[in-house]
Amino acid sequence: MDESIGEKQFRVVILQRLRLTSATVEYLNQQIGVIGKQLSVSPESEKSGLQLSQLVIKQRMSIAIKSLSTLISVADQLAIDTSDYKRLMFEITGSITQDLLDGKVVLTILSHWSNSTLEWLGTTAPHYLFQLLIFALLILSTRVVVKLVRQVIKKTVSSKNLNLSQLMQNFFIGISGNIVWIIGIMIALAQLGLNLAPVLTGFGIAGVIIGFALQDTLSNFAAGMMLLIYRPFDVGDFVFAGSVDGKVSHMSLVNTTIKTFDNQIIIIPNGKIWGDVIKNVTHERLRRVDMVFGIGYADDLLKAEKILTEIVTAHPATLKNPEPNIRVHTLNTSSVDFIVRPWVKTDDYWDVYWDITKEVKLTFDREGISIPFPQQDVHLHMVEKSES
């Protein structure tokens, strides 16, 4: 019997079924991708229905792939070119079979990929490149705006009418720049098509978690805000804070950096400073130098008082107003003590203290006035032996 006519009709049927089944596979694959994207952004109340639809489509996809595989094997027996369909099977399932060893199938796969890449470059790539260009321009613009905002804020907060401390000025300058940066970056990310709502929600949840994990840091942050508001010290002041003596060189909302007198850098958490005694040595413009000098009971009291007055008034750094206070203070166990309290500018405190102490010792030695030190007199009484 002549089977050529029946074979031609069968080839036509197989080709039609191949085209129909491959189109069905591509359609179902697209539907799976669409539902997957919807699942990633949909609320919890809608996810159950989408998951059910996704499961049904995957089952239909499995049946269609089996049908396509069977049709491809039949078409190969009929010497029909199935390279495109094998390429589709590979892209959908990802399974590597011996069919991929066929050079024609490999060329078909590479040709399809190259065509897809060229199509993407021609249609989608310019859009993404334009978005990246806009993103870069927005970041550069934000950087320029940050500099301008910081300069404006710096001029504003440094005004004498506001009378803000250096710490508060640095805080406002830094926070203004950070706020502008955050706004600029969010606008730039929105131009890339990023949905900011999930990002902000994630930041909120992360903020709560981080808040519990960093309770000590938040405590230091709150203490830093209190230090900025009440201003117990400023940059450049000599303070005793957190059991440390030194000069305040820098402060943030979390910690304060103090440089000690022997040039050590000590970083103290603000919580420890705010919860302890704070002594600001250089906050006031004037300071009183408190000194005590003792003379012997046998020395001339009035002469010693005159010498101390002359030494204090002769020093160029002591102030006439307020007047220095020089008085007999205590009749001590081994000495008569004078208090010597001149007023000086804060910057001259230690120079005056050291100069007057040195001059008092030299002058007392020249004038024959003793500076006593603690001593005890021991009296021995000899007891004579009685005659036996």
C-alpha positions as a printed NumPy array, in Angstrom:
array([[  0.   ,   0.   ,   0.   ],
       [  1.175,   3.557,  -0.75 ],
       [  1.735,   5.314,   2.598],
       [  3.247,   8.575,   1.288],
       [ -0.059,  10.472,   1.354],
       [ -0.878,   9.331,   4.89 ],
       [  2.674,  10.167,   6.028],
       [  2.423,  13.71 ,   4.635],
       [ -0.895,  14.241,   6.382],
       [  0.59 ,  12.871,   9.613],
       [  3.595,  15.247,   9.326],
       [  1.192,  18.178,   8.929],
       [ -0.715,  17.103,  12.035],
       [  2.496,  16.688,  14.057],
       [  3.778,  20.145,  12.984],
       [  0.478,  21.749,  13.958],
       [  0.509,  20.015,  17.338],
       [  4.141,  21.042,  17.891],
       [  3.337,  24.697,  17.216],
       [  0.238,  24.604,  19.411],
       [  1.908,  22.77 ,  22.291],
       [  5.047,  24.961,  22.222],
       [  2.867,  28.07 ,  22.236],
       [  0.944,  26.641,  25.191],
       [  4.198,  25.951,  27.056],
       [  5.448,  29.513,  26.465],
       [  2.136,  30.996,  27.575],
       [  1.997,  28.906,  30.758],
       [  5.62 ,  29.835,  31.555],
       [  4.743,  33.533,  31.246],
       [  1.727,  33.039,  33.511],
       [  3.913,  31.41 ,  36.167],
       [  6.279,  34.39 ,  36.039],
       [  3.421,  36.903,  36.345],
       [  1.905,  35.112,  39.329],
       [  5.333,  34.891,  40.962],
       [  5.717,  38.685,  40.73 ],
       [  2.201,  39.186,  42.106],
       [  2.997,  36.939,  45.067],
       [  6.042,  39.026,  45.966],
       [  4.037,  42.262,  46.316],
       [  0.503,  41.127,  47.206],
       [ -0.866,  41.218,  50.789],
       [ -1.267,  38.047,  52.827],
       [ -5.032,  37.954,  52.25 ],
       [ -4.557,  37.477,  48.49 ],
       [ -1.618,  35.079,  48.502],
       [ -3.652,  31.912,  49.064],
       [ -5.669,  32.414,  45.853],
       [ -2.561,  33.241,  43.84 ],
       [ -0.733,  30.194,  45.189],
       [ -3.649,  27.969,  44.161],
       [ -3.627,  29.439,  40.654],
       [  0.12 ,  28.967,  40.463],
       [ -0.224,  25.299,  41.446],
       [ -2.877,  24.659,  38.754],
       [ -0.768,  26.359,  36.073],
       [  2.301,  24.345,  37.061],
       [  0.324,  21.13 ,  36.703],
       [ -0.879,  22.209,  33.26 ],
       [  2.716,  23.133,  32.421],
       [  3.911,  19.637,  33.411],
       [  1.302,  18.014,  31.152],
       [  2.17 ,  20.347,  28.251],
       [  5.908,  19.639,  28.611],
       [  5.291,  15.885,  28.507],
       [  3.158,  16.313,  25.391],
       [  5.817,  18.474,  23.743],
       [  8.527,  15.933,  24.59 ],
       [  6.469,  13.136,  23.041],
       [  5.767,  15.183,  19.914],
       [  9.469,  16.016,  19.548],
       [ 10.413,  12.313,  19.647],
       [  7.765,  11.511,  17.005],
       [  8.861,  14.443,  14.858],
       [ 12.487,  13.245,  15.009],
       [ 11.372,   9.896,  13.552],
       [  9.632,  11.78 ,  10.752],
       [ 12.834,  13.781,  10.037],
       [ 11.16 ,  17.074,  11.078],
       [ 13.43 ,  19.892,  12.238],
       [ 12.824,  20.126,  16.028],
       [ 15.797,  22.265,  17.069],
       [ 13.594,  25.236,  18.054],
       [ 11.36 ,  23.017,  20.179],
       [ 14.336,  21.35 ,  21.867],
       [ 15.725,  24.792,  22.601],
       [ 12.388,  25.709,  24.224],
       [ 12.434,  22.496,  26.28 ],
       [ 15.937,  23.317,  27.517],
       [ 15.02 ,  26.9  ,  28.452],
       [ 11.838,  25.838,  30.272],
       [ 13.041,  22.733,  32.103],
       [ 16.791,  23.401,  32.278],
       [ 17.467,  19.679,  31.829],
       [ 20.502,  18.714,  29.77 ],
       [ 19.898,  15.761,  27.449],
       [ 21.784,  14.14 ,  24.602],
       [ 19.8  ,  16.32 ,  22.202],
       [ 21.948,  19.275,  23.256],
       [ 24.94 ,  17.519,  21.737],
       [ 23.384,  18.149,  18.364],
       [ 25.191,  21.1  ,  16.764],
       [ 22.039,  22.428,  15.188],
       [ 20.272,  22.556,  18.561],
       [ 23.224,  24.362,  20.127],
       [ 23.294,  26.894,  17.295],
       [ 19.541,  27.43 ,  17.681],
       [ 19.93 ,  28.07 ,  21.418],
       [ 22.819,  30.496,  20.879],
       [ 20.977,  32.244,  18.072],
       [ 17.878,  32.671,  20.239],
       [ 19.943,  34.041,  23.135],
       [ 21.765,  36.491,  20.888],
       [ 18.504,  37.672,  19.347],
       [ 16.978,  38.092,  22.808],
       [ 20.033,  40.046,  23.968],
       [ 19.951,  42.331,  20.945],
       [ 16.22 ,  42.85 ,  21.385],
       [ 16.752,  43.731,  25.075],
       [ 19.582,  46.115,  24.198],
       [ 17.429,  47.753,  21.583],
       [ 14.26 ,  48.122,  23.658],
       [ 14.975,  47.901,  27.4  ],
       [ 18.653,  48.842,  27.792],
       [ 18.226,  52.526,  26.783],
       [ 15.498,  52.889,  29.391],
       [ 17.725,  51.444,  32.129],
       [ 20.698,  53.513,  31.002],
       [ 18.551,  56.643,  31.148],
       [ 17.408,  55.704,  34.661],
       [ 21.019,  55.157,  35.748],
       [ 21.966,  58.521,  34.285],
       [ 19.128,  60.212,  36.188],
       [ 20.193,  58.359,  39.368],
       [ 23.794,  59.564,  39.011],
       [ 22.679,  63.144,  38.322],
       [ 20.403,  63.115,  41.366],
       [ 23.223,  61.825,  43.594],
       [ 25.593,  64.535,  42.319],
       [ 22.891,  67.169,  42.747],
       [ 22.236,  65.943,  46.285],
       [ 25.926,  66.259,  47.088],
       [ 25.922,  69.88 ,  45.911],
       [ 22.72 ,  70.637,  47.822],
       [ 24.192,  69.071,  50.994],
       [ 27.192,  71.421,  50.812],
       [ 24.952,  74.444,  50.27 ],
       [ 22.598,  73.457,  53.101],
       [ 25.497,  72.904,  55.486],
       [ 26.971,  76.3  ,  54.636],
       [ 23.62 ,  78.019,  55.169],
       [ 23.009,  76.194,  58.456],
       [ 26.57 ,  76.962,  59.581],
       [ 26.092,  80.69 ,  58.996],
       [ 22.698,  80.583,  60.699],
       [ 23.694,  78.713,  63.858],
       [ 26.942,  80.673,  64.265],
       [ 24.972,  83.907,  64.626],
       [ 25.613,  85.677,  67.931],
       [ 21.887,  86.272,  68.358],
       [ 21.219,  82.532,  68.71 ],
       [ 24.084,  82.02 ,  71.188],
       [ 24.422,  78.305,  70.423],
       [ 27.306,  76.235,  71.732],
       [ 29.847,  74.73 ,  69.37 ],
       [ 28.459,  71.279,  70.113],
       [ 24.939,  72.364,  69.184],
       [ 26.219,  74.057,  66.018],
       [ 28.023,  70.886,  64.928],
       [ 24.882,  68.865,  65.656],
       [ 22.625,  71.041,  63.487],
       [ 25.173,  71.172,  60.653],
       [ 25.649,  67.393,  60.653],
       [ 21.964,  66.48 ,  60.981],
       [ 20.889,  68.873,  58.208],
       [ 23.348,  67.314,  55.77 ],
       [ 22.272,  63.774,  56.691],
       [ 18.581,  64.603,  56.207],
       [ 19.247,  66.024,  52.74 ],
       [ 21.279,  62.926,  51.853],
       [ 18.461,  60.593,  52.918],
       [ 15.855,  62.528,  50.92 ],
       [ 18.095,  62.692,  47.854],
       [ 18.905,  58.972,  47.912],
       [ 15.226,  58.048,  48.302],
       [ 14.26 ,  60.229,  45.335],
       [ 17.082,  58.725,  43.253],
       [ 16.025,  55.16 ,  44.124],
       [ 12.426,  56.003,  43.208],
       [ 13.642,  57.05 ,  39.755],
       [ 15.084,  53.547,  39.303],
       [ 11.597,  52.136,  39.793],
       [ 12.215,  50.882,  43.323],
       [  9.068,  50.688,  45.439],
       [ 10.006,  52.559,  48.615],
       [  7.016,  51.427,  50.686],
       [  8.439,  47.932,  51.487],
       [ 11.872,  49.495,  52.059],
       [ 10.504,  52.011,  54.581],
       [  8.48 ,  49.281,  56.258],
       [ 11.597,  47.143,  56.495],
       [ 13.538,  50.059,  57.977],
       [ 10.8  ,  50.518,  60.568],
       [ 10.878,  46.864,  61.605],
       [ 14.679,  46.84 ,  61.574],
       [ 14.668,  50.001,  63.702],
       [ 12.583,  48.294,  66.401],
       [ 14.868,  45.243,  66.409],
       [ 18.015,  47.361,  66.476],
       [ 16.505,  49.499,  69.231],
       [ 16.143,  46.456,  71.493],
       [ 19.615,  45.21 ,  70.595],
       [ 21.318,  48.576,  71.139],
       [ 19.684,  49.809,  74.326],
       [ 22.985,  51.076,  75.764],
       [ 23.741,  52.983,  72.581],
       [ 20.29 ,  54.583,  72.607],
       [ 20.844,  55.522,  76.253],
       [ 24.075,  57.253,  75.258],
       [ 22.204,  58.936,  72.405],
       [ 19.574,  60.304,  74.825],
       [ 22.332,  61.491,  77.176],
       [ 24.017,  63.228,  74.231],
       [ 20.776,  65.075,  73.463],
       [ 20.551,  66.222,  77.09 ],
       [ 24.142,  67.448,  76.966],
       [ 23.359,  69.414,  73.799],
       [ 20.236,  70.955,  75.337],
       [ 21.631,  71.918,  78.755],
       [ 25.167,  72.722,  77.514],
       [ 27.231,  71.961,  80.633],
       [ 30.385,  72.275,  78.521],
       [ 31.527,  73.109,  75.013],
       [ 34.36 ,  72.165,  72.686],
       [ 37.615,  73.553,  74.072],
       [ 36.5  ,  73.593,  77.734],
       [ 38.581,  71.949,  80.44 ],
       [ 36.262,  69.659,  82.358],
       [ 36.111,  66.9  ,  84.907],
       [ 33.521,  64.49 ,  83.501],
       [ 33.131,  60.729,  83.683],
       [ 36.019,  60.608,  86.207],
       [ 38.371,  62.085,  83.596],
       [ 40.164,  65.473,  83.578],
       [ 40.963,  67.089,  80.265],
       [ 39.966,  69.275,  77.347],
       [ 36.854,  68.521,  75.298],
       [ 38.081,  68.   ,  71.743],
       [ 35.009,  66.455,  70.1  ],
       [ 31.493,  65.312,  70.902],
       [ 28.916,  63.229,  69.09 ],
       [ 25.452,  62.083,  70.126],
       [ 26.932,  58.833,  71.443],
       [ 30.28 ,  59.707,  73.04 ],
       [ 32.593,  62.561,  73.994],
       [ 36.307,  62.735,  73.25 ],
       [ 38.506,  64.297,  75.948],
       [ 42.219,  65.03 ,  75.59 ],
       [ 43.971,  64.732,  78.955],
       [ 46.734,  67.037,  80.152],
       [ 49.359,  64.403,  79.284],
       [ 47.979,  64.263,  75.703],
       [ 45.955,  61.064,  75.934],
       [ 42.727,  60.684,  73.954],
       [ 39.893,  59.211,  76.031],
       [ 36.457,  58.481,  74.543],
       [ 33.695,  58.429,  77.163],
       [ 30.08 ,  57.279,  76.543],
       [ 27.66 ,  60.17 ,  77.041],
       [ 25.556,  58.1  ,  79.43 ],
       [ 28.468,  57.892,  81.862],
       [ 29.05 ,  61.662,  81.641],
       [ 25.399,  62.666,  82.099],
       [ 24.938,  60.276,  85.031],
       [ 27.943,  61.627,  86.948],
       [ 29.248,  64.931,  88.301],
       [ 30.362,  67.393,  85.611],
       [ 32.863,  70.081,  86.594],
       [ 33.569,  72.746,  83.964],
       [ 36.78 ,  74.539,  84.854],
       [ 36.867,  77.052,  82.003],
       [ 33.187,  77.877,  81.577],
       [ 33.492,  81.262,  83.332],
       [ 35.72 ,  84.056,  82.059],
       [ 37.22 ,  84.766,  85.513],
       [ 38.464,  82.399,  88.215],
       [ 39.699,  82.767,  91.763],
       [ 43.063,  81.224,  92.65 ],
       [ 42.872,  79.665,  96.117],
       [ 46.227,  79.351,  97.902],
       [ 47.237,  78.775, 101.529],
       [ 50.619,  79.857, 102.996],
       [ 51.733,  79.213, 106.572],
       [ 54.283,  81.025, 108.747],
       [ 55.733,  80.155, 112.13 ],
       [ 54.231,  81.417, 115.366],
       [ 57.447,  83.326, 116.101],
       [ 57.386,  85.227, 112.768],
       [ 56.069,  88.771, 112.248],
       [ 52.415,  88.369, 111.255],
       [ 51.903,  91.863, 109.834],
       [ 55.129,  91.732, 107.852],
       [ 54.131,  88.429, 106.268],
       [ 50.713,  89.855, 105.389],
       [ 52.327,  92.901, 103.761],
       [ 54.704,  90.699, 101.732],
       [ 51.842,  88.532, 100.455],
       [ 49.831,  91.627,  99.475],
       [ 52.769,  93.11 ,  97.561],
       [ 53.458,  89.838,  95.715],
       [ 49.834,  89.46 ,  94.662],
       [ 49.292,  93.051,  93.562],
       [ 52.61 ,  93.135,  91.688],
       [ 51.768,  90.206,  89.449],
       [ 50.59 ,  91.542,  86.049],
       [ 47.932,  88.833,  85.574],
       [ 46.043,  89.385,  88.843],
       [ 42.939,  91.563,  88.61 ],
       [ 42.22 ,  94.664,  90.646],
       [ 38.493,  94.085,  90.406],
       [ 37.393,  91.861,  92.048],
       [ 39.934,  92.655,  94.749],
       [ 42.222,  89.888,  96.   ],
       [ 41.463,  88.509,  99.433],
       [ 44.428,  88.024, 101.807],
       [ 43.517,  87.123, 105.383],
       [ 44.804,  85.265, 108.426],
       [ 42.736,  82.118, 108.209],
       [ 43.74 ,  79.491, 110.769],
       [ 45.901,  79.159, 113.841],
       [ 47.047,  75.688, 112.969],
       [ 48.927,  73.173, 115.087],
       [ 52.322,  74.094, 113.653],
       [ 51.68 ,  77.301, 111.677],
       [ 49.658,  80.447, 111.222],
       [ 47.905,  80.039, 107.874],
       [ 47.053,  82.819, 105.408],
       [ 44.515,  82.451, 102.632],
       [ 45.583,  84.192,  99.412],
       [ 42.791,  84.456,  96.824],
       [ 43.42 ,  86.705,  93.818],
       [ 41.073,  86.842,  90.809],
       [ 42.488,  86.149,  87.36 ],
       [ 41.381,  85.407,  83.829],
       [ 40.695,  81.74 ,  83.361],
       [ 43.544,  81.318,  80.881],
       [ 46.03 ,  82.764,  83.417],
       [ 44.999,  80.544,  86.333],
       [ 47.956,  78.177,  86.482],
       [ 50.561,  80.81 ,  85.566],
       [ 49.461,  82.954,  88.494],
       [ 49.289,  79.987,  90.846],
       [ 52.812,  78.83 ,  90.04 ],
       [ 54.371,  82.306,  89.905],
       [ 52.963,  83.448,  93.251],
       [ 53.891,  80.207,  94.991],
       [ 57.473,  80.508,  93.772],
       [ 57.74 ,  84.198,  94.661],
       [ 56.352,  83.647,  98.174],
       [ 58.992,  81.01 ,  98.935],
       [ 61.84 ,  83.188,  97.63 ],
       [ 60.646,  86.331,  99.431],
       [ 60.02 ,  84.575, 102.757],
       [ 63.538,  83.143, 102.616],
       [ 65.03 ,  86.612, 101.989],
       [ 62.98 ,  88.246, 104.763],
       [ 63.674,  85.522, 107.289],
       [ 60.114,  84.296, 107.549],
       [ 59.876,  80.602, 108.11 ],
       [ 57.481,  78.226, 106.449],
       [ 56.903,  75.629, 109.164],
       [ 56.246,  71.97 , 108.673],
       [ 54.484,  69.612, 111.056],
       [ 56.697,  68.685, 113.983],
       [ 56.494,  67.395, 117.526],
       [ 58.568,  68.285, 120.581],
       [ 59.517,  65.303, 122.703],
       [ 60.476,  66.062, 126.325],
       [ 62.392,  63.439, 128.282],
       [ 62.177,  63.465, 132.084],
       [ 64.897,  61.429, 133.818],
       [ 63.829,  59.648, 137.009],
       [ 66.583,  59.305, 139.57 ],
       [ 67.004,  55.944, 141.25 ],
       [ 66.275,  55.973, 144.96 ],
       [ 69.052,  54.717, 147.267],
       [ 68.424,  51.277, 148.504]])
